[in-house]
Amino acid sequence: MKATKVFEAKDHRWWILYDQEESRVIDSNVYVMESQGQAFLLDPGGFEIFPQVFAALVEAVPPASIQGAFVSHQDPDIASSLPLWHACNPKIQWHIPALWEGFIRHYGALEAPLQDIPDAGGNTLIGGRRLEFIPAHYLHSSANFHVYDPEAKVLFTGDVGAALLPPGHSAWVDRRDVDGKSFAAHIEKARYFHQRWMPSNRAKDDWIERVRKLEIDYLCPQHGAIYSGPQVQRFLDWFATLPVGNGIA
């Protein structure tokens, strides 16, 4: 895995840790927000990729600087590494959906400090920066959250925006894409994922209405590549017209 900066302004940074090589598990992006020497880890990944994630993390921030971590939902590619992170740094405060606490405990580290996020969302402070937990229920999990940094204008979107890309892909959807051709090619690798994993058009529409009110420069999914600039609006427009929940067909 490789660490690449997403955003930087003085002592405020966002990093993506992402796969560059072929793997026998689905590739996962791990994000780190850093502010005034304190770090916050988002969807830290599965047990299988922990060594690669940890090696990439130390390129970006000292592991001891991690004050908090976020788990968007209960899937193993999101949260099964929790006991390993707890063993490295037992002071990490974990923010998780309240509905999934009993299930996430099955991964181990029963003594790890878990802070439940209520269905309505909430926020936390890291290094003086406020991060907001945005409800994204049923996208795809029944209790699901995203994270918004209003100062950096970064929205971490978990599985929303995910694309199944080949090994060696860029961390970004082409930022020089003036006419949308690169976006059109990229989004075809996201279509099946969204139609099959996302179960509810009503939930999708609620989320789109909610996030259109936010200022977003970077839309950061847990799989695939980051949407930035005009690609953010292109993605929201595409998702708004996409029928989902096609598994029942």
Buried (B, 14 or more C-beta within 10 A) or exposed (E): BBBBEBBEEEEBBBBBBBBBEEBEEBBBBBBBBBBEEBBBBBBBBBBBBBEBBBEBBEEBBEBEBBBBBBBBBBBBBBBBBBBBBBEBBEEBBBBBBEBBBEBBBEBBBEEBEBBEBEEEBBBBEBBEBEBBBBBBBBBBBBBBBBBBBBEBBBBBBBBBBBBBBEEEBBBBBBEEBEEEEBBEEBBEBBEEBBBEBBBBEEBBEBBBEBBEEBEBBBBBBBBBBBBBBEBBEBBBEBBEEBEBBEEEE
